[in-house]
Amino acid sequence: MYKKVLLAYDGSREGRRALREGALLAKRSGAEVFVLAITAPMASVDPMGAPLPPPEEHEEILREGLAKAAEFGLKARGEVVTGQPVDIIRKYANGWKADLVVVGHRKRQLLERWWSGPSHAVLSDHLNCSLLISLNQIDEARAMLELASMEGEAGAVGG
């Protein structure tokens, strides 16, 4: 189904849920995975006012995302990039020819969300692939059960 999955990861609770959901889809599809950690240029808050980690923390966020992908048996690559999220995700997804981009979702008081840029450009309008905005409440235990189920299915098919 999917051959290349780009996971936009920020280390937040919503980002972790999205990473788990994206990793499960990638595992089920046998897809390549790229984890993208984005730092905002010269800003300590995102466009909606939520605090952003300082740039040096993004290396740790990326390491965490890659480690989580590895827990799912995925050999992911990744990078930390500074810029506007919509622009960076679009550039990497289209350049890498991703089939799917997975982002987290944080409910907001306002209509705009983190995956829309300062010009109100919606990410989905700029991608050449599918976009999954993760809303599933997949916790670590449920994700590991799903992973074990997949591995059990693979063993039953191969055995």
BELGIDA-V446167 format. One record per helix or strand of 3 or more residues. SS is the DSSP state (a for helix, b for strand). FROM is the first residue (numbers start at 1). TO is the last residue. Records with the same first field share a line. If there is no record, write none. Layout:
# BELGIDA-V446167
SS: FROM-TO / FROM-TO
This chain:
# BELGIDA-V446167
b: 4-8 / 32-39 / 77-82 / 100-104 / 130-134
a: 13-29 / 55-71 / 85-96 / 123-126 / 140-158
